[in-house]
Amino acid sequence: RTRIAYFYAKAVGEIGDDVNPDLYLYPGPNPQSRETGILMLADVVEAATRTIEIRPMASQRQSPARITILHVILALIALSLVLPFVWMVLTSLKELEECGLESWLPVRFLWKNYLAVFKIENIQFGRWYWNSIFVAACVTFLQVFTSSLAAFSFSRLDWPGRDKVFLLYLGTMMLPGLVMMIPNYQIMIKLGLVDSYLGLIIPAAFSAFGTFLLRQFMLSIPKSLDEAAEIDGASKWQLYWDVILPLSRPGLITLAIFTFIGNYHSFFWPLVMLKSTHRYTLPIGLLFFDSSQGQQTNLMMAAITMSVVPMIVIFVVLQKRL
């Protein structure tokens, strides 16, 4: 600081070239002279902080026109993403006869359409709603738990062949889900889990992607924390539960959001596994609703609107905890 103050004072002409830097920065032993030097130094530093301005480089500055164009493009993209959702909500509030009209706005806002969805004969919408939330919540909990355990083993523990096993486990991500559907279905038949909630939950309780995501996150946590915990007498489980898991909260929440949303609107596996109508999840139930009730577009849009709500709530609530 003092060296910078000297050169600044020299640049603005407050001192000449004949001033010795050492004498200027470190005045003589005379108390009065030292006090004067300190005051001079304080004045110079204060002036420097007032006048020196850090300006962005020319390449970093953007013109107002460019910023405006960028905002307009982003607004158009956001609008194109929101419009289908707006149309869905407005259509759910119309009479059936109005659904084919060009006008988006309904003549009357019929909020009773949402209640009517629960009263249609042979349509167990409330049960399907609960089935989807229950299955998605169970899969999310189990997948986050098992993935975190596997990630802890692959990132914090040393055992023979660890990296090779991880690469082998990671290789299962290269297999398409439809290829694995037939072997998984045969296993469910032998276990007697066809047309059951366990048949939907257990195969989805393990995830190579979740393990990979959490492993990469846990590798960023310093190893010194493991050593400090072991010195304090912590076991491997205590290290996992009390040290690594709390520090991995952002990764756990991210995986929970992905898992819940992905399983909530899962279609092919429940379509193969479920036979009983009362065990249907929402995607299968909505397909049954569309095929059995005909073209009731307004009620279908009301059902779809309600089915979207849990995903929005989960995303908004968990995102605040990242």
C-alpha positions in Angstrom: 0.0 0.0 0.0 2.7 2.5 1.0 4.7 1.8 -2.2 1.6 2.3 -4.3 0.8 5.5 -2.5 4.4 6.8 -3.2 4.1 6.1 -6.9 0.6 7.6 -7.1 1.7 10.8 -5.3 4.6 11.0 -7.8 2.3 10.5 -10.7 -0.1 13.3 -9.7 2.7 15.7 -9.1 2.4 16.0 -5.3 6.1 15.0 -4.9 9.0 15.4 -7.2 11.7 13.0 -8.4 14.1 14.3 -5.8 12.0 12.6 -3.0 13.6 9.5 -1.6 10.9 6.7 -1.5 12.3 5.4 1.8 12.2 8.8 3.4 8.7 9.4 2.1 7.4 6.1 3.2 9.3 6.0 6.5 9.8 9.5 7.9 12.6 10.1 10.3 12.6 9.4 14.0 11.3 12.8 14.9 7.7 12.2 16.2 6.4 15.4 14.6 8.0 14.4 11.3 6.6 10.9 11.5 3.1 12.1 12.3 3.3 14.4 9.3 4.4 11.5 7.1 1.6 9.3 8.3 -0.9 12.1 7.6 0.5 12.6 4.1 0.3 8.9 3.4 -3.3 8.7 4.6 -4.3 11.6 2.4 -2.7 10.1 -0.6 -4.3 6.7 -0.1 -7.7 8.3 0.4 -7.3 10.3 -2.8 -6.3 7.2 -4.6 -9.3 5.2 -3.5 -11.5 8.1 -4.6 -10.0 8.7 -8.0 -9.0 5.2 -9.1 -11.8 3.5 -11.0 -11.8 0.0 -12.3 -13.3 0.0 -15.7 -14.2 -3.1 -17.8 -12.2 -3.8 -20.9 -13.6 -2.8 -24.2 -14.2 -6.4 -25.1 -16.3 -6.9 -22.0 -18.6 -3.9 -22.5 -21.8 -4.6 -24.3 -23.8 -2.0 -26.1 -27.4 -1.3 -24.9 -28.8 -2.3 -28.2 -27.1 -5.7 -27.9 -28.5 -6.2 -24.4 -32.0 -5.2 -25.5 -31.9 -7.7 -28.4 -30.7 -10.4 -26.1 -33.5 -9.8 -23.6 -36.1 -9.8 -26.4 -34.9 -13.1 -27.7 -34.9 -14.6 -24.2 -38.4 -13.2 -23.6 -39.7 -14.8 -26.8 -38.2 -18.2 -25.9 -39.8 -18.0 -22.4 -43.1 -17.0 -23.9 -43.0 -20.0 -26.3 -42.4 -22.3 -23.3 -45.2 -20.8 -21.3 -47.9 -20.6 -24.0 -48.8 -24.3 -24.1 -49.2 -24.3 -20.3 -51.5 -21.2 -20.5 -53.6 -22.8 -23.3 -53.9 -26.0 -21.2 -55.2 -24.1 -18.1 -57.6 -21.9 -20.1 -59.0 -24.9 -22.0 -59.6 -26.7 -18.7 -62.0 -23.9 -17.7 -64.1 -24.1 -20.9 -67.3 -25.8 -21.9 -66.7 -28.9 -24.1 -68.3 -27.0 -27.1 -65.8 -24.1 -26.7 -62.7 -26.3 -27.0 -62.7 -26.2 -30.8 -63.1 -22.5 -31.1 -60.2 -20.2 -32.1 -60.6 -18.0 -29.0 -58.3 -19.0 -26.1 -60.4 -17.3 -23.4 -63.5 -19.2 -22.2 -66.9 -17.5 -22.2 -67.3 -18.5 -18.5 -64.5 -19.8 -16.2 -65.8 -23.2 -15.1 -63.8 -24.1 -12.1 -66.2 -27.0 -11.5 -64.4 -28.9 -14.3 -61.6 -29.8 -11.8 -64.2 -31.2 -9.3 -65.9 -33.1 -12.2 -62.8 -35.1 -12.9 -63.0 -36.8 -9.5 -66.7 -37.7 -10.1 -66.5 -39.4 -13.5 -67.7 -43.0 -13.3 -64.9 -45.7 -13.5 -62.3 -43.0 -13.4 -60.4 -43.2 -10.1 -58.4 -40.0 -10.6 -57.8 -39.4 -6.8 -56.4 -42.9 -6.4 -54.2 -42.6 -9.5 -52.9 -39.2 -8.1 -52.0 -40.8 -4.8 -50.3 -43.8 -6.6 -48.1 -41.6 -8.6 -47.0 -39.5 -5.6 -46.5 -42.5 -3.4 -44.4 -44.5 -6.0 -42.4 -41.4 -7.0 -41.7 -40.5 -3.3 -40.6 -44.1 -2.5 -38.3 -44.3 -5.5 -36.8 -40.9 -4.8 -36.0 -41.8 -1.2 -34.5 -45.2 -2.0 -32.6 -44.0 -5.1 -31.0 -41.0 -3.2 -30.1 -43.3 -0.3 -28.6 -46.1 -2.3 -26.8 -43.8 -4.7 -25.3 -41.9 -1.8 -24.1 -45.1 -0.2 -22.5 -46.3 -3.5 -21.0 -42.9 -4.2 -19.5 -42.8 -0.7 -17.9 -46.2 -1.3 -16.5 -45.2 -4.7 -15.2 -41.8 -3.6 -14.1 -42.1 0.1 -13.2 -45.7 0.7 -10.2 -47.6 -0.7 -10.7 -51.2 -1.7 -9.3 -53.4 -4.4 -10.8 -53.0 -7.8 -12.9 -50.0 -6.8 -12.3 -48.0 -10.0 -12.9 -51.0 -12.3 -16.2 -51.8 -10.6 -17.2 -48.2 -10.9 -16.5 -48.2 -14.6 -18.4 -51.4 -15.0 -21.4 -50.0 -13.1 -21.2 -46.8 -15.1 -21.3 -48.9 -18.3 -24.8 -49.9 -17.5 -25.9 -46.4 -18.5 -25.0 -47.2 -22.1 -27.8 -49.8 -22.2 -31.2 -48.5 -23.4 -34.1 -48.8 -20.9 -36.2 -50.8 -23.4 -33.5 -53.4 -23.7 -33.5 -54.0 -20.0 -37.3 -54.0 -19.8 -37.7 -57.7 -20.7 -35.1 -59.1 -18.3 -36.5 -56.9 -15.5 -40.0 -58.1 -16.3 -39.0 -61.7 -16.1 -37.3 -61.1 -12.8 -40.5 -59.5 -11.5 -42.6 -62.5 -12.6 -40.3 -64.9 -10.7 -40.5 -62.7 -7.6 -44.2 -62.4 -7.9 -44.2 -58.6 -8.0 -46.1 -58.0 -11.2 -49.1 -55.7 -10.7 -47.8 -54.4 -7.4 -46.3 -51.2 -6.1 -43.0 -53.0 -5.2 -42.7 -54.0 -8.8 -42.6 -50.3 -9.7 -40.4 -49.2 -6.8 -37.6 -51.9 -6.5 -36.2 -51.8 -10.1 -36.0 -48.0 -10.0 -34.4 -47.9 -6.5 -30.9 -48.1 -7.9 -29.3 -45.7 -10.4 -25.9 -45.6 -12.1 -26.5 -41.9 -13.0 -27.3 -41.0 -9.4 -24.2 -42.8 -8.2 -22.0 -41.0 -10.8 -23.5 -37.6 -9.9 -23.0 -38.0 -6.1 -19.6 -39.5 -6.5 -18.3 -36.6 -8.5 -19.8 -34.2 -5.9 -18.2 -36.1 -3.0 -14.8 -36.1 -4.7 -14.8 -32.3 -4.3 -15.0 -32.6 -0.5 -11.5 -32.4 1.1 -10.0 -35.7 2.4 -8.8 -33.8 5.4 -12.3 -34.0 6.9 -12.2 -37.8 6.8 -8.8 -37.8 8.6 -10.1 -35.3 11.2 -13.2 -37.4 11.8 -11.2 -40.6 12.1 -8.9 -39.0 14.6 -11.9 -38.1 16.7 -12.9 -41.8 16.7 -15.7 -41.6 14.0 -16.7 -44.9 12.3 -17.2 -45.2 8.6 -21.0 -44.9 9.1 -20.6 -41.7 11.2 -18.2 -40.3 8.6 -20.9 -41.0 5.9 -23.9 -39.8 7.9 -22.5 -36.9 10.0 -19.8 -35.5 7.7 -20.1 -36.3 4.0 -23.9 -36.5 3.7 -24.6 -33.0 5.1 -21.9 -31.5 2.9 -23.5 -33.2 -0.2 -26.9 -31.7 0.3 -26.9 -29.7 -3.0 -26.1 -32.9 -4.9 -28.7 -34.9 -3.0 -31.4 -32.3 -3.7 -30.5 -32.2 -7.4 -30.7 -35.9 -7.6 -34.0 -35.9 -5.7 -35.6 -33.4 -8.1 -34.4 -35.4 -11.2 -35.6 -38.7 -9.7 -39.0 -37.5 -8.6 -39.9 -35.8 -11.9 -38.5 -38.6 -14.0 -40.4 -41.3 -12.1 -43.6 -39.3 -11.6 -44.3 -39.2 -15.3 -42.9 -42.7 -16.1 -45.0 -44.4 -18.7 -43.6 -47.6 -20.2 -42.7 -49.6 -17.1 -46.0 -49.0 -15.3 -47.8 -49.8 -18.6 -46.1 -53.2 -18.6 -46.3 -54.0 -14.9 -49.8 -52.8 -13.9 -53.0 -54.8 -14.7 -55.4 -53.5 -12.0 -57.1 -50.2 -12.6 -56.9 -49.1 -9.0 -53.1 -49.4 -9.1 -52.6 -47.2 -12.2 -50.3 -44.2 -12.0 -51.3 -40.9 -13.6 -49.8 -41.4 -17.0 -51.5 -44.8 -17.4 -54.7 -43.5 -15.8 -54.9 -40.5 -18.2 -54.5 -42.9 -21.2 -57.3 -45.0 -19.8 -59.4 -41.9 -19.2 -58.8 -40.7 -22.8 -59.7 -44.0 -24.4 -62.7 -44.8 -22.2 -64.4 -41.4 -22.0 -64.0 -40.1 -25.5 -63.1 -36.6 -26.5 -63.7 -34.7 -23.3 -60.9 -32.2 -23.9 -61.8 -29.8 -21.1 -61.8 -32.4 -18.4 -58.7 -34.0 -19.8 -56.9 -30.6 -19.6 -58.1 -30.2 -16.1 -56.7 -33.6 -15.1 -53.4 -32.9 -16.8 -53.2 -29.5 -15.1 -53.7 -31.1 -11.7 -51.1 -33.7 -12.5 -48.5 -31.1 -13.2 -48.9 -29.4 -9.8 -46.7 -31.9 -7.7 -43.7 -31.5 -10.0 -43.9 -27.7 -9.8 -44.2 -27.8 -6.0 -41.3 -30.3 -5.6 -39.0 -28.2 -7.9 -39.8 -24.9 -6.2 -39.5 -26.2 -2.6 -36.3 -28.2 -3.1 -34.6 -25.5 -5.3 -34.7 -23.1 -2.3 -32.6 -25.6 -0.3 -29.8 -26.0 -2.8 
